[in-house]
């Protein structure tokens, strides 16, 4: 069977149709795609999420670059933003938006930790001078502050550690909860607690203890001076405390000493340096101005002292024994060199009751010398010159003011009267005037400040004692009555413990101790005078601070009642419960670290157990 094939004509399709049906070659090309990314800086934690439209990209801790996973078609817009910032960080985007025309690599993400304040609460800050630190950030905290905030905020996740770099005057402050890692929030939970602490360091709790001299020149923990009163005290340039002579009692007779001791706070030991325990020893003067191994002052008490800029210890006057064994008021001037261990008689008479030579007011001369006296007040100024005020001699009490230049070896009568029994000229309170002058007095106390002022408090010129506070400006040669009663008969007003008030006032007193704190305030301890009941007088252990800027007194510690027992506590252990027993005629030192040291004196104890003590305290 023959198959027949039918032929059909071929259709020729246009190329355009073929292409439209998916044929090869020609047409619209695929779009060009570009990457989107950049750099990251400052990212030390995780949690950062970037976004470009609906596309998101988590960035890990420590990353320095990023690239989104989705590419961008050419010509499309982009806008990189921070969708989620890490905890405690702030991240910003630079060059984050534009139109893609090439791979985008210049988007910059910069992150930095957020900062938060660091602070807390303070308890018991009743004095000046507290400085807190967190690293290099230091904050001086005002007295009376209850809260504090460090000056520099702290970055999130950074370590912080608050410490006390300078203790306030008279206080010991401790930090609790001061270290940690900064959270993403302010920290206000650090606690600073301050307390006023006394420490019983050495010596006995009983009256009239005997001395343990040991070997001369050799420190020993067993060494200790005897119980005594109104000895002479110095602090040398190495921080050692020095003690000379004073009055004592052996159970039957009173006598004076001329033994010299040093105490080294670094090792906690006394050293007997020179002199002896003999009663009422004569002075051995030697040749004026020449140091010699045999030279030494006679036994005495009630002298004044100072330390010069070269570190020498100076002694003037007092009541004691001269070269012939005479007993009376002295005006001999002595210098002791801790380096050589030798005494030098520098001026004044080798005999008691010398009238002195006043000369011309304001004019120095080698022949001038203050009259014999005891129980005066001495200061040193910032230039190293010594100053002497008042005291009592054979003819009565004085109010003369003298300056001694150790470099030139010259005395100058500067102010006050050359006659005994001069009365005070108070003028207007707080106003300096050329005519102002404190009256003649004994057993007053004083201290100098860094501004060039000499401060004088209390003492006695009549009965009852005084509580007037005076300031002498060296540059202007002028006195200012600052506070207290203008004359005898003042009263005590204690106020609230630790609270500054214009109404506060220590009672009139004599034979107290005064020093200047590191923050410039004056401190006053004990003595014999009036308590809060304004009784006729008794032994005191109250501690006061005077703020020269505010012109106000603050009762800091101790009792507002006379004749009360002290609290020794545990030997060598500071405590806010400790307080020295009431006393007068004590010896005091201030060391270079700002600590005040107190020793002995005439101490009252319950049941008639008082007397002359040798207990050593650190405040």
C-alpha positions in Angstrom: 0.0 0.0 0.0 1.5 3.2 -1.0 1.6 5.9 1.6 1.1 9.3 0.4 2.6 12.3 2.2 1.0 15.6 2.2 3.4 18.6 2.2 2.6 21.7 4.0 4.2 25.1 3.5 6.7 26.2 6.2 6.0 29.2 8.4 8.9 31.6 9.0 8.7 33.3 12.4 10.2 36.6 13.1 13.3 36.7 15.3 11.5 38.9 17.7 8.8 36.3 18.2 11.4 33.7 18.7 13.1 35.7 21.4 9.8 36.4 23.0 9.3 32.7 23.4 12.5 32.3 25.3 14.9 31.8 22.5 18.5 32.7 22.8 20.4 36.0 22.5 19.5 39.7 23.1 16.8 41.2 25.6 17.1 43.1 29.0 20.2 42.2 31.0 20.1 41.1 34.8 20.6 44.1 37.3 24.1 44.6 38.8 24.2 43.8 42.6 26.4 45.5 45.2 27.4 44.7 48.8 26.6 46.9 51.8 28.9 47.1 54.7 31.5 49.1 56.6 33.5 49.4 59.8 32.7 49.0 63.5 34.7 50.6 66.4 34.4 50.6 70.1 32.2 47.5 70.4 33.3 45.4 73.4 30.0 43.7 74.1 27.4 41.8 72.1 23.8 42.9 71.4 24.2 45.4 68.6 21.7 44.9 65.7 21.9 47.0 62.5 19.1 47.4 60.0 18.7 48.4 56.4 15.1 48.5 55.8 13.7 45.1 56.7 17.1 43.4 56.6 18.8 43.1 60.0 22.3 42.1 61.0 23.5 41.1 64.5 27.1 42.3 65.3 29.2 40.3 67.7 31.4 41.7 70.5 34.8 42.9 69.3 33.7 43.1 65.6 35.6 45.7 63.5 33.6 45.3 60.2 30.2 44.2 58.9 28.5 43.3 55.6 24.8 42.7 55.1 24.0 39.3 53.6 21.5 40.8 51.1 23.2 42.6 48.2 21.8 45.8 46.8 20.7 46.3 43.2 22.5 49.1 41.4 20.7 52.4 41.9 18.7 51.3 44.9 18.6 53.4 48.1 20.0 52.2 51.4 19.8 53.5 55.0 21.7 51.7 57.7 20.4 52.3 61.2 21.0 51.0 64.7 17.9 48.8 65.4 19.1 47.7 68.8 22.0 49.2 70.9 24.0 47.0 73.3 23.2 47.3 77.0 25.2 50.1 78.4 26.4 51.4 75.0 25.5 54.1 72.6 26.2 53.4 68.9 25.9 55.8 66.0 26.1 55.4 62.2 28.0 57.7 59.9 27.7 57.6 56.1 24.8 55.3 56.6 22.5 56.3 53.7 22.9 56.8 50.0 22.3 55.1 46.6 24.2 52.1 45.6 26.5 52.6 42.6 29.3 50.4 43.8 30.1 48.1 46.7 29.4 50.2 49.8 32.2 50.0 52.3 32.3 53.4 54.0 29.4 53.0 56.5 31.0 53.6 59.9 29.4 52.4 63.2 31.0 53.9 66.3 30.1 52.6 69.7 31.0 53.9 73.2 30.1 52.9 76.6 27.5 55.0 78.4 28.7 56.6 81.6 26.9 56.7 85.0 27.4 58.5 88.2 29.2 56.9 91.2 28.5 57.9 94.8 26.8 57.0 98.0 26.2 58.1 101.6 28.5 59.4 104.3 28.1 59.0 108.1 30.0 60.8 110.8 31.9 63.4 108.7 32.2 66.1 111.4 35.6 67.5 110.2 37.3 68.9 107.2 39.8 67.4 104.8 38.3 64.1 103.5 39.4 63.3 100.0 37.9 60.3 98.1 39.4 58.8 95.0 38.3 56.5 92.2 41.5 56.0 90.2 42.7 59.5 89.2 39.3 61.1 90.0 39.5 62.8 93.4 36.8 64.5 95.4 37.2 66.7 98.4 34.1 66.3 100.6 32.9 69.1 102.8 32.4 68.6 106.6 28.9 67.6 107.4 28.1 66.1 104.0 25.7 63.2 104.0 25.9 62.2 100.3 28.7 62.3 97.7 29.0 61.9 94.0 32.4 61.5 92.3 33.3 64.2 89.8 33.9 61.9 86.8 31.2 59.5 85.7 32.2 55.9 85.1 31.7 54.0 81.8 29.5 50.9 81.7 31.3 47.6 82.5 34.4 49.5 83.8 35.8 48.6 87.2 35.6 51.2 89.9 37.2 51.3 93.4 36.6 54.2 95.8 39.2 54.7 98.5 40.1 57.4 101.1 43.3 59.1 99.9 43.3 61.8 102.6 41.6 61.3 106.0 39.7 64.3 107.5 41.3 65.9 110.5 40.8 63.8 113.6 38.7 61.2 111.9 39.2 57.7 110.4 36.9 57.0 107.5 36.3 53.6 105.9 34.7 52.7 102.6 32.2 49.8 102.4 31.0 48.6 99.0 33.3 50.9 97.2 34.5 48.4 94.5 32.7 46.8 91.6 31.9 46.9 87.9 29.7 49.7 86.7 26.2 48.5 85.7 24.0 50.3 83.2 22.7 52.5 85.9 23.9 55.1 88.4 25.6 53.7 91.5 24.7 55.4 94.8 25.2 52.5 97.2 28.8 53.1 98.4 29.0 53.7 102.1 31.6 55.9 103.8 31.7 55.7 107.6 33.8 58.1 109.6 34.6 57.9 113.3 36.7 59.9 115.8 39.2 57.5 117.3 41.7 57.7 120.1 44.4 55.0 120.6 46.2 54.2 123.8 49.7 53.5 122.5 51.9 53.1 125.6 52.5 53.9 129.2 50.5 53.1 132.3 46.9 53.6 133.5 48.1 54.5 137.0 49.7 57.5 138.6 53.4 58.0 139.3 54.9 55.2 137.2 58.6 55.0 137.4 60.9 55.4 134.3 62.5 52.5 132.5 65.6 54.1 131.0 67.3 51.1 129.5 70.5 51.7 127.7 71.3 55.3 126.7 70.8 55.8 123.0 69.2 52.4 122.4 65.5 52.1 121.7 63.6 49.3 123.4 60.0 48.4 123.8 60.4 48.3 127.5 61.7 51.9 127.8 59.3 54.5 129.1 59.6 57.9 130.7 58.2 58.3 134.2 54.9 60.0 135.0 55.4 63.8 134.7 53.8 67.1 133.9 54.6 70.2 131.9 57.5 68.7 130.1 58.9 70.3 126.9 57.9 68.6 123.6 59.1 68.8 120.0 58.5 66.9 116.7 61.6 66.6 114.6 61.9 66.5 110.8 61.9 62.7 110.7 58.6 62.3 112.6 60.1 61.4 116.0 58.6 62.8 119.1 60.9 64.4 121.7 60.4 65.0 125.4 62.5 66.9 127.9 62.3 67.1 131.7 59.1 68.3 133.4 57.9 68.0 136.9 57.4 64.7 138.8 56.7 63.2 142.3 58.4 60.3 143.9 55.8 59.7 146.7 57.3 62.1 149.1 58.7 65.2 147.2 58.1 67.1 144.0 61.1 67.6 141.8 62.1 68.5 138.2 63.9 66.4 135.6 66.3 67.1 132.7 66.2 63.8 130.9 65.8 63.9 127.1 63.7 61.1 125.3 62.7 60.4 121.8 59.8 58.2 120.6 59.8 56.7 117.2 56.2 56.1 116.0 57.4 53.8 113.2 58.7 51.2 115.7 56.7 52.2 118.8 59.7 52.5 121.1 61.2 55.1 123.4 64.9 56.0 123.6 66.6 57.6 126.5 68.9 60.2 124.8 70.6 62.3 127.4 70.3 63.7 130.9 69.5 61.5 133.9 66.8 60.6 136.3 68.4 62.7 139.0 66.2 65.2 140.9 66.7 68.9 140.3 69.9 68.6 138.3 71.9 71.8 137.7 72.4 73.2 134.2 75.8 72.7 132.6 76.2 75.7 130.3 79.6 75.4 128.9 80.7 78.1 126.4 78.0 80.3 124.8 77.3 79.2 121.3 79.6 76.1 121.4 78.2 72.6 121.4 79.8 70.2 123.8 79.1 66.7 125.1 78.9 67.8 128.7 76.5 70.7 128.1 72.9 70.3 129.1 70.0 72.4 130.4 69.1 72.2 134.1 66.0 70.4 135.3 62.9 72.3 134.7 59.2 72.4 133.7 56.9 75.0 132.1 59.4 75.9 129.4 58.5 76.6 125.7 59.9 75.0 122.6 60.0 75.0 118.9 61.7 73.2 115.9 63.5 75.2 113.3 63.6 74.6 109.6 67.0 72.8 109.9 65.5 70.3 112.3 67.1 71.6 115.5 65.1 71.5 118.8 65.0 74.8 120.8 64.2 75.3 124.5 63.6 78.6 126.2 63.1 79.4 129.9 60.8 77.6 132.2 61.0 77.1 136.0 63.9 75.1 137.2 67.5 75.0 138.1 70.4 77.2 136.9 74.2 76.6 136.8 74.5 77.3 140.5 71.6 75.1 141.6 69.3 78.1 142.1 65.6 77.4 141.6 63.5 79.9 139.9 62.4 81.4 136.6 64.8 81.1 133.6 65.5 82.8 130.3 68.3 80.6 128.9 68.0 79.6 125.3 69.2 76.2 124.2 69.5 74.3 120.9 69.7 70.5 120.6 70.9 68.9 117.4 69.3 65.4 116.9 72.0 64.7 114.3 74.9 65.3 116.7 73.1 64.6 120.0 74.6 67.7 121.5 73.1 70.7 123.4 74.3 74.3 122.8 73.6 77.2 125.1 72.6 79.9 122.7 71.6 82.9 124.8 70.1 84.2 128.0 71.4 84.0 131.5 72.9 80.9 133.2 71.2 82.2 136.4 67.6 82.4 137.5 65.4 85.5 137.6 67.2 87.5 135.0 65.3 90.8 134.1 66.1 90.6 130.4 66.7 93.5 128.0 63.7 94.8 126.0 65.5 97.4 124.0 63.7 99.4 121.3 60.3 98.1 120.2 60.6 96.5 116.7 64.4 96.6 116.6 66.5 93.4 116.8 69.8 93.5 118.7 72.3 90.9 120.0 71.9 92.3 123.5 68.1 91.9 123.7 66.6 88.9 125.5 63.2 88.3 127.1 63.1 88.3 130.9 63.0 85.1 132.9 59.6 83.4 132.7 57.7 80.2 132.6 54.3 79.1 131.3 54.4 81.2 128.2 53.3 80.4 124.6 55.6 79.7 121.6 55.0 79.4 117.9 57.0 79.1 114.7 56.0 80.9 111.6 56.2 79.7 107.9 59.7 81.3 107.6 61.1 79.4 110.5 61.2 82.2 113.0 60.1 81.6 116.6 57.6 83.7 118.6 57.1 84.0 122.3 54.2 85.5 124.3 53.6 86.1 127.9 54.2 83.8 130.8 55.1 84.6 134.4 58.3 85.7 136.1 59.4 86.9 139.5 57.5 90.2 139.1 54.3 88.8 137.7 52.7 87.9 134.4 53.4 89.4 130.9 51.8 90.1 127.6 54.9 90.9 125.6 55.4 89.4 122.2 58.9 88.5 121.0 60.4 87.2 117.7 63.5 85.1 117.5 65.5 84.7 114.3 67.6 81.5 114.6 69.6 82.4 111.5 70.7 85.7 112.9 70.5 84.7 116.5 68.6 87.9 117.4 65.6 88.6 119.6 63.1 91.4 118.8 60.5 92.8 121.2 57.5 93.2 118.7 54.4 93.9 120.7 52.8 94.2 124.1 54.1 95.7 127.3 57.4 95.4 129.1 55.5 95.8 132.4 53.8 92.9 134.2 50.1 92.8 134.8 49.0 94.5 131.5 45.3 94.4 130.8 43.6 93.2 127.6 42.4 95.7 125.0 39.8 93.8 123.1 38.5 96.4 120.7 35.7 95.3 118.4 35.2 91.5 118.0 36.5 90.4 114.6 38.1 93.7 113.8 42.0 94.0 113.8 43.3 97.2 115.2 46.7 98.5 116.3 45.6 99.1 119.8 44.3 95.6 120.4 46.3 93.3 122.6 45.7 90.3 124.9 46.3 90.9 128.5 49.1 89.4 130.6 48.4 85.7 131.2 49.9 82.3 132.0 49.0 78.7 131.0 47.5 79.9 127.7 47.9 77.8 124.6 48.5 78.6 120.9 49.1 77.4 117.4 50.2 79.0 114.1 48.6 78.6 110.7 49.8 78.5 107.1 48.4 81.9 106.4 50.9 83.6 108.7 48.7 84.0 111.8 49.5 83.2 115.4 46.5 82.0 117.5 46.2 82.3 121.3 43.5 80.9 123.5 42.6 81.2 127.2 45.0 80.9 130.1 44.7 82.8 133.3 45.3 86.4 134.3 42.8 86.5 137.0 40.6 84.0 138.7 38.5 82.6 136.9 40.4 81.7 133.8 39.8 83.0 130.2 38.2 81.6 127.1 39.1 84.4 124.7 40.5 83.5 121.3 43.0 85.9 119.6 44.7 86.0 116.2 47.9 87.9 115.6 48.7 88.8 112.0 52.5 88.8 111.6 52.6 90.9 108.4 50.4 93.6 109.9 51.7 93.4 113.5 48.1 93.5 114.7 45.9 91.5 117.1 42.2 90.6 116.6 39.9 89.4 119.3 38.1 86.5 117.5 35.8 84.9 120.0 35.1 84.2 123.7 34.4 86.5 126.6 36.2 89.8 126.7 37.7 89.2 130.1 37.3 86.6 132.8 33.9 85.1 133.8 33.1 83.4 130.4 30.9 80.4 130.3 30.9 77.1 128.3 28.3 76.3 125.7 28.8 72.8 124.2 25.8 72.6 121.9 25.3 69.3 120.1 28.2 66.9 119.6 29.7 67.3 116.1 27.5 70.3 115.1 29.0 73.6 114.3 27.1 76.6 115.8 27.7 80.3 116.4 26.6 79.7 120.0 29.2 77.0 120.8 32.1 78.0 123.1 34.6 76.1 125.2 34.6 77.1 128.8 37.4 79.2 130.3 40.5 77.0 131.0 44.2 76.9 131.4 46.9 74.4 130.7 45.1 72.9 127.7 46.6 71.7 124.4 46.1 73.3 121.0 47.3 72.4 117.5 46.5 73.2 113.9 45.0 70.4 111.8 46.0 69.6 108.2 42.8 71.3 107.0 43.7 74.6 108.8 41.2 74.3 111.7 42.4 74.8 115.3 42.0 71.9 117.8 41.7 72.2 121.6 41.9 69.5 124.2 41.3 69.3 127.9 42.9 71.5 130.5 41.6 72.8 133.8 38.4 74.9 133.6 34.7 75.1 133.4 32.4 72.4 132.0 28.8 72.6 130.7 27.5 73.2 134.2 29.9 76.1 134.5 31.2 74.9 137.8 34.1 76.6 139.5 36.5 74.4 137.6 37.8 70.9 137.1 39.9 68.6 134.9 38.6 68.3 131.4 38.9 65.9 128.4 36.6 67.6 126.0 37.9 68.0 122.4 37.0 71.1 120.3 37.6 72.2 116.7 37.5 75.8 115.6 36.7 76.7 112.0 38.5 80.0 111.2 36.5 80.5 108.0 33.1 80.2 109.7 34.4 81.6 113.0 32.6 78.8 115.0 33.5 76.2 117.5 32.5 72.5 117.3 32.5 70.2 120.3 34.0 67.0 118.8 34.3 64.4 121.5 35.0 63.9 125.2 32.8 64.8 128.1 31.0 68.1 128.8 31.4 67.3 132.5 34.6 67.7 134.5 36.2 65.0 136.7 35.1 62.0 134.6 37.0 58.8 134.0 38.5 58.0 130.6 38.3 54.8 128.6 41.6 53.3 127.6 40.3 50.4 125.6 42.8 47.8 124.3 46.5 48.9 124.0 47.3 49.7 120.4 43.7 49.3 119.1 41.9 52.5 117.9 38.2 52.9 118.9 35.6 55.5 118.9 34.8 54.5 122.5 38.3 55.4 123.7 38.9 58.7 125.4 41.9 59.9 127.5 41.1 60.7 131.1 40.6 64.3 132.1 43.9 66.2 132.6 46.0 69.3 132.4 49.7 70.1 132.2 50.0 67.5 129.5 52.5 67.2 126.6 51.4 67.2 123.0 52.9 66.7 119.5 51.6 66.8 116.0 53.4 64.5 113.5 53.8 65.0 109.8 51.0 62.6 109.1 48.5 64.8 110.8 48.2 62.7 113.9 48.1 64.3 117.3 49.9 62.7 120.2 49.2 63.2 123.9 51.1 62.2 126.9 50.8 62.3 130.7 50.3 65.4 132.7 48.2 65.8 135.8 45.4 63.3 135.5 42.3 63.0 137.7 41.0 59.5 138.4 38.1 58.4 140.5 38.7 57.5 144.2 41.7 59.8 144.5 43.9 57.6 142.2 45.0 60.5 140.1 48.4 62.1 139.8 51.2 62.4 137.2 50.8 59.9 134.4 53.0 58.7 131.5 50.2 57.3 129.2 50.8 58.0 125.5 47.8 58.5 123.1 47.5 59.0 119.4 44.5 60.8 117.9 
